[in-house]
Amino acid sequence: MIRSHSPVAALAAFAVLLPLAPVGAQSTARADVLIRGGTVIDGTGSAARVADVAITGDRITFVGDARRGGVQAVREIDARGLIVAPGFIDPHTHTYGDLESDRVERRTNAPYLMQGVTTVVAGSDGGGPVDVADHFARWERQGIGTNAALFVGFGTVRGKVLGMSSAAPNVDQLTVMKAMVGKGVDEGALGLSTGLYYAPQSYATTEEVIALAREAAIRGGVYDSHMRDESSYTIGLMGSIRETLRIGKEAAIPVHIAHIKALGVDVWGQSDSVIALVNRARKDGQEVTADQYPYTASGTAVGASLLPRWAEAGGRDSLRARITNPEFRDRLVAEMQNNLRRRGGAKSLLITGGRDRALVGKTLEDIAKARNADPILTALEIIMNGDAGVASFNMNEDDITRFMREPWVFTGSDGSDGHPRKYGTYPRKIREYVMGKHVITLEQMVQRSSREVARALGMGQRGTLEPGYMADVIVFDTAKVAERATYEQPERLAEGMQYVMVNGKLAVSEGKLTGVLAGRPVRRTKP
């Protein structure tokens, strides 16, 4: 419930808690908003406590007992019985298209606001832009609903210089690529992001990646990676962890592993080995973190799931030629069969999007049976007709919970259209893994979804309820917070967030979106 106070208070609403000290009276401080009586989880990992939180302008200006501190405000929010926490920071999203949209309803970023996410990181998997400043200017001009940061994308950089070629860059080309990375980080990107699983990034050697990562490193950036292999496709899960750690060490750059997982039956149970390797590196002084979404299904495309990367070299036309060429056909089908086995079979691939909407909601097995065709030939037909998005059910709960318990594993949605994680990651983690299975505490969940993300990625004064920090604040009911999105209906907004403040403005009030576009570009904070 929100209460409005007198016009006298409104005159001081935009000052930073100026003390008023009449003789014989307790000094008084004025704020714009006072969140009273909530159970505060401040993001530091400290135990929850009952406290008041005051906000003036875009900053938190008081945390404590407002009555004892003499703090008053223009508006009050009664948070008794509710959790008050820093807004969640999602380190891995696919919101770039939403933020860039001409449609205000997309730029509002409602799927994230309703989860309590106040800051998103875009440009993941190597897909971020090079002209970072131009995109930040566009966001400021048009308005966005959440704060947003960017990575420079290795895929974008390599594509601009080499296209879809599998060739290595020559000295001059590498120099151009390095300059692109440097420019993007200089303009405020968090660092360099790669998607080494995907063509054409998969054609790059480790040494090529190290050379570009150094450009981000000398500017204080981070190396973020969808690793070369999370399964057993090429160098394997453990080989990819070793490669990622090597890149970080030789480039002298902090490493962040995107959506850490053990993908597919061949690597189930290897989470313990991954954790041991990362913990050893951290003990040796290397900065290593990761993010994770709380679902057993990943989200990708039919082609990305099943095609070997060599088949994609040269782009779509080259792929089509190989599919129809008898010289390559048998080898291609055989490798796709093995990739389908890794994924758990045709029943594990659920179509979530694509040109042919009649396929959505059906598994590859369903479609193949309906066509009385082989699943691989069915997959090739889908790919030839423009491909389709899939939810790929290829992880197990034991690995998910092992990773989740590690203090260096943060929450991240990897949110993309057609998968419920874009709409439900954070409520699901609270409901299923905190309140239900007790894998981690709520204090740990908040810490690893706010403060730790901000610190690892260089986001400055965000992610903590502390005076002086940006006023990204959420108020929610643990008894009501829940995801509503499903694989069948992936675009249902979450519930349970009563208030969401972005830079001191209410983006969600009493459980409903206000339509305010209070988000800002988040530039890398120099170390």
C-alpha positions, 0 to 999 in steps of 0.5 A: 500500500502506498501513502502520500504525504504533505506538499511540504515533503514534496518540496524536499523530495528531490534533495538527498535526505536533507536534515531539518533540525528544529530546536528540541525536536529530532532531526528529520530527513526527507525522501521521495519513497520510504519502504516501511517494515519489510524483511530486508535481504540486502544482497550481501549475504547477511541474514534477513532483517526487518528495516526501512529503506528510503529512496531519494531521486535514483539513489538509496539514501537510508536503510534502518529504522526510519522512525528512530532516524527521523526519516519521512517521505512523500510516499510510503510503501507498506512492506510488512510481511514482504521481502525487500531486496535489490533488483535482480541482475541477469548476466545472460539474456537475449533481450537485444531485439527487445531493447532495440525495438520501435515498439514500446511494449517490447522495450518495456521488458515486461517479462523481466520486470515481472520477475524482479529483474531490473538490469539485463545483460545483452549481446550474449553468446558472441552476438553483441554489437561493436558500435556500443555507444550508438546503441546506448544512445538509442536506448537513452533516446527511446527509453527502456524498461530495465537497465541494460548492459552490453558485451562486444560480440566475438561472432559479430567481430569475426563475421564482419571481417571473415563472414562465415568462413572457417579460415583463420584471420591473417595478421591484418585481419586480426588487427582489425578485429582487435581494434573492434573489440577495443572500441566496443569496450572503450565505449562501455561494453562489459567485455568480450562475449563468445559463442564458440559452439556456434559457427562461425565462432567455432572455427576460431582457434583458442589463440585467436580468442586469447588475442581478442580477449587481451584487448578487453582485459587491458581495458578492465573488461570481462571474458564471457563465454558460451563454451565450445562444447557443453557435451561431447560434440568436439573437445567435450565439457571438461576440455571446454572448461580447460580452454575457457580457463586457459583463455582467462589465464593467458589473456589476464582477464576475469572469466564468466561461463555462460549457462553452465551445465552438463548437456546430454547423457554423455556428460551427465554426472560430470558437474563434480569434475567441472566444479573441482576444476573451477575451484582449483583455478579460483584457489590459484587466484583466477577470477572465475564465475558462471551463471545458470538457469533452473530448467532441464531444457536448453533453448536453441535451434534444430540446426544448432542442436544437430548439425555438425559445425563443418556443414555450416561453413560458408553460410546458408547456401553452402549448407544447402549444397552440402545437404543435397550433395551425395558426397556429404550426405551420408557423413552428415546424416551419420553425425546428426544421428549421433548428435540426436543421441547426445540430445536424448533422442527425437522426443527430447526436442520440442519445437518452440518457434519458427516459420512453420507455426504448425510445428510449434508444441510438437516434438521432433518425434511427433513430427517425424511420425506424422510424416512417416519419416526418419527424424533426421530427414525430418530435421533436415527438411525443417532446417532447409525450410528456415529452421525452428527453435527448440527446447532441448530436454538434455540435463538432469536435476543432480547436475543442476543442483550441484552447480547451484550450490556453488557460490560462484554460480549466479542466476541467469535466464538465457531468456529467449522467445519460446522458452519459459525461462525468459518469463519465469527463471527467477520466480522458479528458482525461488519457488522450486529451489529455495522454498521447495527443495531448499538447495540454497537459502533466499539470502544466497539466491538474492546475493547471487542474483544481484550483488555478486553479478554486479561485482563480477561484471563491473557494474559499479553501485548496483546490486546492494541495498546500501546508501549511495547505491542505485535505487533498483529495489524489489518488494515481493511475497514469497508465498505468492511469487511464482512462474506462470510460463510453461513450455506450452504457454511460454509467454505468461508473466510471472506473479508475486512481485508487488513493487519493482523500482528501477533507478528510483521509479516504480516500474511495477506497483501493487503487482501491475506494470506502470509502463514507466521506461526508467531503465538506463544503459549500464556502462562498465565501471573501470577498476 
